[in-house]
């Protein structure tokens, strides 16, 4: 049943999907429905969806809120490090000085 105003609140969703019973039967009692928002937004970001689009999808008012939902996996962190290493090792034009550690 959809409440007046056409909005489905979390309690209605929980009851309609039998959330508590399902997660208990699967052994994931600790899993919250809200956790799935974080997962979905992270997967969308990993798929290349821009953060300003994710903000609209999530219904957030600010980009900083959306950014708090994104949780990069270890592979993404490793790839970022590899990209930085490749950039720093790339040959440079003599006109562009290289930064040196001091």
C-alpha angles and dihedrals in degrees: 000000000000113000123236111289094038096262122132109215124203094259092055090047092048092051096042093052096038085232097171093050094045097050091045092051090050093047094245100116089144093060114105125199088236089061088066090061089059091048094047094048091047091050091048090050091048088052089058102261108153117246093239088058091047088054090059093044091051093044093234121157095214137039091227090063091052091047090057088060094058118093114182116212123232091261091058091049091049091049091052090053091048091050091051092048091050091049093050092047095048116112113259132209112256087239091064112066118220119234115246129202112244 
